[in-house]
Amino acid sequence: MYALGMDIGVSSVRLAAVEEGALAWTGEEAHRGGAAAALGRLLDVLDGQLGLDACAAWMATGSGAEIARGPVLGDVPALARGLSLLAPDAKSAIAIGGQSAYYVCGMDGSEAPQFAQNE
């Protein structure tokens, strides 16, 4: 069983499947305004490799997350949650997307993470 994270942004769709604390599969496609179609194609590939029926949980983030029709998490909380699972010793991160960039620090658990976003 795996958990699936989806980032549906302004220029691309990215998927990441995590199983037992490790990255099991990733996929990315530039969508050129067709995010729903790109998401469908990536899910088809994922289904062929890991099987969609083996997905225990999923969450979406990004400016187009609503097309996933399910649970949505903001970009910064998604980044912090993903890093806590895949890189638990990380104390800071930088994420650069098609529309925005973030710097998150203070992820060592001693206080709430702090972040800055480009304007």
C-alpha positions, 0 to 999 in steps of 0.5 A, a space after each residue: 500500500 502506498 500514499 499518493 501526493 499530487 501537485 497540480 500547478 499552473 504549468 505542470 502536474 507532479 505525482 509522488 507515491 510513498 511506500 514504507 517511508 520511501 519514494 516508490 514512484 514519481 511522474 511529471 507532465 507539463 500540461 499547457 493548460 490541460 491539467 485534468 488530461 495530464 493528471 489522467 495520463 499520469 494516473 494511468 501510468 501509475 495504475 500500470 506500475 503500482 496499481 491504483 487499488 493499492 493507494 491507501 491515501 492521497 492528497 492534492 496541492 497546488 493552484 489546480 488541486 480542486 480538479 482532483 476532487 478530494 482532500 487538498 493541502 496548502 503548498 507550504 504544509 504539503 512541503 513540510 509534511 512530505 519532508 517530515 516523511 522523506 527527509 526527517 532530519 531536514 531543517 529547511 527547504 526551498 521549493 521553486 514552482 511555476 508560479 511561486 517559490 517558498 523557503 521554509 525553515 524551523 522544521 526541526 519540531 521545536 517550533 512551528 515552521 516559518 516560511 517566506 513566499 515570493 510576492 
